[in-house]
């Protein structure tokens, strides 16, 4: 059975663009709240500040939102937990994927790739990905349709090179620097491709191939499944492509896959399996520097923020800079 048969489509269309600017404001508030903790070595305090700011504003939005990807289960996270209902209760029924601070350690250590991010889609349209490993492969619009997780990483890089009309020597692949990726990194470099490694914060890097002007042509990682769904929303909004495959590490995680309706966890999930509607949106604000967004900068008693808003139905992308006072 195809994944699309397991998730019902919404009965009505709601113009998601109406929520877009409000979501940017939510991400800005979370980014500024956590930016005060950059380099201070206190990742929990930074995450708490971002989460508190995001939750406060989300509850003011005209929607019936349910967190399907959040900070953890109710007993693990006091705020923005999976299953939490957000909004005023008046408005569209939505699935919400949030990460108030994607890259807590990055902020604590003052490193790149930390962002505040939100993704939304109509109720039932986001894969409720469990917190486990997921193999992820992503490209931008010009390479859409040419990737296949059943092929080797090198064959995929060659396919992307052909789609982009350039030699593999000019293809840049972003991969998280982990021992589990050593073989893929070595194979790519032996084939002539360039590899850009990063430590953490794979949402901003996964989305980068679909952002014009980015130096990243392809993204590959075995990392968190929740981050994979958040990235998939942005890629669908931007016309990019993604394939993914859940990688349970034990029987407990395999059982969680089956409870989701995925009997064979080896099945490849297409972008349309991860995000089942074009009526989706993605908003993010930079906290530290990333391939996609500039860092939040203090200017006197205000903060200069750099955000992105992507709208799925029209495949539109906006970058916004804003000078704002920190919320009390």
Secondary structure, DSSP 8 states (H G I E B T S, - for coil): --GGGGS---SS---THHHHHHHHHHHHHHHHHHHTTTTSS-HHHHHHHHHHHHHHHHTTSSEEEEEEESSS-TTT-SSS-TT-EES-S-SEEEEEEEEEEE-HHHHHHT-S--EEEEEEEETT-B----SSEEEEEEE-GGGTT---TTS-HHHHHHHHHHHTTS-GGG-EEEEE--GGGHHHHHHHHHTT-EEEEESS-HHHHHHHTTSTT-S-SEEEEEEEHHHHHHHHHHHHHHT-EEEEEEE--SHHHHHHHHHTT-S-TTS-EEHHHHB--SS-EEEEEESS--SS----EEETTEEEEEEEEEETTTTEEEEEEEEEE---
